[in-house]
C-alpha cells in the first residue's frame, strides 16, 4: 500500500452549527468480511441536511450514505465482490431475527439503527462493515452510471413506502412534494397501476417534473384532477414527501373516506392538524415510513439496473467534496433538485 494511501484522506467534515469543512480524516482500515471503497460519488440526502442544520447533532462527523465506489481492498471471506469492482453500498442493515424484523419493521431493529458506513459517503475512502457487505452491497454492471447507481438506497426506501401505502391498480394516488424523492414516488406508484397526481407549491419543481414526463401540478390543478380522476370521491392514497405537519390539513380534504395518508417526511410540528373525530368518522389511516430493508434494496437495485425508473435527470447539480456546504444551501433554498457529490 502506498504511503499516501495510509495518510489521512479528504472528507467533508461536519463541525457543528451547520458548518462543513474540507479536512483530513483518518483513512479507514478493514477486517474480515469488509470492503474498502474509493469514492466515486455520493448523493446528498434530505436526512443529511437535517443532521447538518440540527442544533444538537454531534460533531465532528462525516455524513453521506447514497454512495458508489470502487473496491480497493476486500477482507478475508468476502464472496462475489473483488478488488476493482464498482459497487453501491447502503448504510443500515437489520439483524433479520428480532421481533421488529419478523414483523416487517426492519428499520426499527436495534442493529439497523446502530449500523453505519465508516466514516460516511462524503469522504474519499469508506469502510463497508461485514453485515453491510453481505446484505446491502451490490456489484454494478457497466451499463449503469454512477449517478443512477447512487439512487439504490433512496429508491429502496421509496419501494418500501410504496408497498406500505397499499396502492393498487385503479386507485388515485397523490404525491405531495416533487423533489427527487417525490419524482421517484410518482414513478413507483404508477407501476402499481394507480393513476398518479404529483403536486408541488413550487412552480420550478412542477416544471422540472413535467420535463421528466411526470404528471406534475400546482395545488389548484391537483384539486381539480383528483376530483375528476376519482369520480368525486377523493384520492385513495396521499403520500407526503415534504411540508411537514402543515400539509396534513390539505391532505385530509384531498383523500377519500376510508383512504390513507402516508408520511415519508419528518419536520416541525408537535401536533397533527386534524381532529380525532375526523379520523374516526371518516375512517382515515395515517402511516409513515422512513427507511428500507435488504429486500427493498434488492428490488431497488433491480429497478435501477433494468432502467425501469428515470433517475439521472434528477441530479441538477454536481459538486466536489470541498463544496458540500454549497450543495446544502442549493437544496435548502430549492435551487437544486438533487446534488451529487464527487471527490
Secondary structure as UniProt FT lines:
FT   HELIX           3..6
FT   STRAND          9..16
FT   TURN            17..18
FT   STRAND          19..25
FT   TURN            32..33
FT   STRAND          35..43
FT   HELIX           46..53
FT   TURN            55..56
FT   STRAND          66..74
FT   TURN            76..77
FT   TURN            83..84
FT   STRAND          86..89
FT   HELIX           99..102
FT   TURN            103..104
FT   HELIX           106..108
FT   HELIX           110..114
FT   STRAND          125..128
FT   HELIX           130..136
FT   STRAND          137..139
FT   TURN            142..143
FT   HELIX           146..149
FT   TURN            150..151
FT   HELIX           152..165
FT   TURN            169..170
FT   STRAND          172..176
FT   HELIX           180..191
FT   TURN            192..193
FT   STRAND          195..199
FT   HELIX           203..211
FT   TURN            212..213
FT   STRAND          216..217
FT   HELIX           219..229
FT   TURN            230..232
FT   STRAND          235..240
FT   HELIX           244..247
FT   HELIX           248..254
FT   STRAND          255..263
FT   HELIX           276..282
FT   STRAND          285..288
FT   HELIX           294..305
FT   TURN            306..307
FT   HELIX           312..314
FT   STRAND          317..320
FT   HELIX           321..323
FT   HELIX           324..332
FT   TURN            333..334
FT   STRAND          339..342
//
